[in-house]
């Protein structure tokens, strides 16, 4: 159960120092804005430091504000007809969340780790975008990126094996790290195995088996809890691109089939 602390945290005006270290200037809402427009957006924003499991907003709440994740990680959850919730996405530093064409938020946004978020009132954003063409254009780009991400997830669920889904997920995390100027080889996995499974449509047991198989066949290392090092990008890319093989064991055959160099390792395990 997430803890909603939005009413108990005192916001502070977003300052230049925070903006300088925010990935939003690299890939998020502020990307493509010049110094003057970025300063105006910063002056209209406030920042919140929130603990893990806090709800940034909840499904069905009035969509009165938008947010940029300055640091930390968040997950997006949508209610199912049977009352359960399903994770439909993860968000990382620089990502823009809460912007919707609807009057109410279509999902929950819950923080996975202690995080800093930058908040901007939606009416203020819409007013600024009417007078700032780069900002208006950037909003359209972000909407298109969200749509593309949702389509990619649907494709992953329909066409990839369990191994392919996990490989695609790791490559997604790598791409997010690279957008923030990082190499994308040593990755942080702040979410639980259960969260990964929920997002990918897999059981926690399947996720654990796949990670074990990837370690065994040399595609990754896990030097510490919540961290992973990608050691064979070519194999992961091949695995992520391979179509599901329903007859294959969920933690063995597709790995070797997708990357012939690992066949000997698979045969010994």
C-alpha positions in Angstrom: 0.0 0.0 0.0 1.5 3.3 -1.0 1.7 6.2 1.4 0.3 9.5 0.1 2.3 12.2 1.8 1.7 15.0 -0.7 -0.2 17.0 1.9 2.6 16.7 4.5 5.6 17.7 2.5 6.5 21.4 2.2 7.3 22.2 -1.4 10.1 24.6 -2.3 10.7 26.7 -5.3 12.8 24.9 -7.9 16.2 26.6 -8.1 19.0 26.8 -10.7 21.2 24.3 -8.9 18.5 21.6 -9.0 17.9 22.4 -12.7 21.5 22.0 -13.5 21.6 18.4 -12.2 18.1 17.4 -13.5 18.0 15.0 -16.4 14.9 16.7 -17.5 17.1 19.2 -19.3 18.7 16.3 -21.2 15.7 14.2 -22.2 12.6 15.5 -20.4 10.3 18.5 -20.6 13.1 21.1 -20.6 14.9 19.4 -23.5 15.1 21.8 -26.5 14.2 24.9 -24.3 16.7 27.8 -24.3 18.0 29.3 -21.1 15.2 32.0 -20.9 12.4 29.5 -21.4 14.0 27.0 -19.0 14.4 29.7 -16.3 10.7 30.6 -16.7 9.6 27.0 -16.3 11.9 26.6 -13.3 10.5 29.7 -11.7 6.9 28.3 -12.0 7.8 24.9 -10.5 8.2 23.6 -7.0 10.2 20.5 -5.8 9.2 17.8 -3.4 11.5 15.3 -1.7 9.4 12.2 -1.1 10.1 8.7 0.5 9.8 5.4 -1.3 6.2 4.1 -1.7 4.8 7.7 -1.8 2.0 8.3 -4.3 2.9 11.2 -6.6 -0.7 11.0 -7.8 -3.5 8.5 -7.9 -5.7 7.1 -10.6 -8.9 9.1 -10.8 -7.5 12.2 -9.0 -8.0 15.5 -10.9 -5.0 16.0 -13.2 -4.1 19.4 -11.8 -0.3 19.1 -12.0 2.5 17.5 -14.0 5.8 16.2 -12.7 9.4 15.6 -13.7 11.3 13.0 -11.8 14.6 14.7 -10.8 16.1 11.6 -9.1 14.9 8.2 -8.0 12.5 5.9 -9.7 8.7 5.5 -10.0 6.2 2.9 -11.3 2.9 3.5 -13.0 0.0 1.3 -12.0 -3.5 0.9 -13.5 -6.5 -0.7 -11.8 -7.9 -3.9 -13.3 -11.6 -4.8 -13.4 -11.1 -7.4 -10.6 -9.6 -4.8 -8.3 -6.0 -5.7 -8.7 -3.4 -3.2 -10.0 -0.9 -3.9 -12.8 2.4 -2.1 -13.4 2.3 -0.5 -16.9 5.6 1.3 -16.8 8.6 2.5 -14.9 10.0 6.1 -14.9 13.5 7.3 -14.2 15.4 10.6 -13.7 14.3 13.1 -16.3 11.1 11.4 -17.2 7.9 13.5 -17.4 4.8 12.1 -15.7 1.2 13.0 -15.2 0.5 14.8 -18.5 -2.8 13.6 -19.9 -5.5 14.8 -22.3 -8.0 13.7 -19.7 -9.3 15.7 -16.7 -8.2 12.9 -14.3 -5.0 10.8 -14.0 -5.4 7.4 -15.8 -3.1 5.6 -13.4 -1.2 5.8 -10.1 2.4 7.0 -9.9 4.2 5.4 -7.0 7.8 6.0 -6.0 10.0 2.9 -6.0 12.8 4.8 -4.1 13.3 8.0 -2.1 12.9 10.5 -4.9 12.8 14.2 -5.8 10.1 15.4 -8.1 9.6 18.8 -9.8 5.9 19.9 -9.8 4.2 22.3 -12.2 0.6 23.3 -12.2 -1.1 22.0 -15.3 -2.9 25.3 -16.1 0.4 27.1 -15.8 2.0 24.6 -18.2 -0.8 24.9 -20.7 -0.6 28.7 -20.6 3.2 28.8 -21.1 3.0 26.3 -24.0 0.6 28.6 -25.8 3.2 31.3 -25.8 6.3 29.1 -26.3 6.5 27.1 -29.5 9.5 24.9 -28.3 7.6 23.9 -25.2 4.4 23.1 -27.1 6.4 21.0 -29.6 8.2 19.2 -26.8 4.9 18.2 -25.2 3.8 16.7 -28.4 7.1 14.8 -28.6 6.7 13.4 -25.1 3.1 12.2 -25.8 4.4 10.4 -28.9 7.2 8.8 -26.9 4.7 7.6 -24.3 2.6 6.1 -27.1 5.6 4.4 -28.7 6.6 3.0 -25.3 3.2 1.5 -24.7 3.2 -0.1 -28.2 6.6 -1.6 -27.6 5.4 -3.2 -24.3 2.4 -4.7 -26.1 4.7 -6.1 -28.7 7.1 -7.5 -26.1 4.2 -9.3 -24.3 2.8 -10.8 -27.5 6.0 -11.9 -29.3 8.8 -12.6 -26.9 9.6 -15.5 -24.7 10.2 -15.0 -20.9 13.9 -14.6 -21.7 13.2 -12.2 -24.5 11.0 -10.0 -22.2 13.6 -9.8 -19.5 16.4 -9.1 -22.1 14.2 -6.3 -23.6 13.6 -4.9 -20.2 17.3 -4.7 -19.4 18.0 -3.0 -22.7 15.2 -0.5 -21.9 17.0 0.3 -18.6 20.2 0.6 -20.6 18.6 3.1 -23.0 17.2 5.1 -20.1 20.7 5.3 -18.5 22.3 6.3 -21.8 19.7 9.1 -22.2 21.1 10.5 -19.0 24.6 10.4 -20.3 25.7 7.1 -18.6 27.3 4.2 -20.4 24.4 1.9 -19.6 26.5 -1.1 -18.7 26.2 -1.0 -14.9 22.5 -0.6 -14.2 20.5 0.0 -11.1 17.4 -2.2 -10.6 15.5 -0.4 -7.8 12.3 -2.4 -8.5 11.6 -5.9 -7.0 11.6 -9.1 -9.0 7.8 -9.1 -8.4 7.5 -5.7 -9.9 9.5 -6.8 -13.0 7.3 -9.8 -13.4 4.1 -7.8 -13.0 5.3 -5.4 -15.7 6.4 -8.2 -18.1 3.5 -10.5 -17.5 5.6 -13.2 -15.8 5.6 -14.8 -12.4 8.3 -13.9 -9.9 9.6 -17.5 -10.2 10.0 -17.1 -14.0 11.8 -13.8 -13.5 14.2 -15.4 -11.0 14.9 -18.4 -13.3 15.6 -16.1 -16.3 18.0 -14.0 -14.3 19.8 -17.1 -13.1 20.1 -18.4 -16.6 21.4 -15.1 -17.9 24.1 -15.1 -15.1 24.9 -18.8 -15.8 25.4 -18.2 -19.5 27.5 -15.0 -19.0 25.1 -12.4 -20.3 25.1 -10.4 -17.0 26.5 -10.2 -13.5 24.8 -9.1 -10.3 27.6 -7.6 -8.2 25.3 -6.5 -5.4 21.6 -6.4 -4.6 19.7 -4.1 -6.9 22.6 -3.7 -9.4 23.4 -5.6 -12.6 26.3 -5.4 -15.1 25.5 -6.3 -18.7 28.4 -8.4 -20.0 27.2 -9.5 -23.4 25.1 -6.9 -25.2 25.0 -8.7 -28.5 23.5 -11.8 -26.9 20.9 -9.7 -25.0 20.0 -7.9 -28.2 19.6 -11.2 -30.1 17.5 -12.6 -27.3 15.3 -9.5 -27.1 14.7 -9.8 -30.8 13.9 -13.5 -30.9 10.3 -14.5 -31.1 8.8 -16.7 -28.4 9.3 -20.4 -28.6 6.3 -21.9 -26.6 7.7 -25.3 -26.5 11.0 -24.1 -24.9 11.7 -24.2 -21.2 11.4 -20.7 -19.9 14.9 -20.5 -18.6 17.0 -22.5 -20.9 16.5 -23.2 -24.6 15.9 -19.7 -26.0 19.1 -18.4 -24.5 21.3 -20.9 -26.3 19.2 -20.7 -29.5 19.4 -17.0 -29.6 23.2 -16.8 -29.2 25.1 -19.8 -30.6 28.2 -18.9 -28.7 26.5 -19.9 -25.5 25.4 -23.4 -26.6 28.3 -25.1 -25.1 27.7 -23.4 -21.7 24.0 -24.4 -21.9 24.9 -28.0 -22.6 27.1 -28.2 -19.6 24.5 -26.7 -17.2 
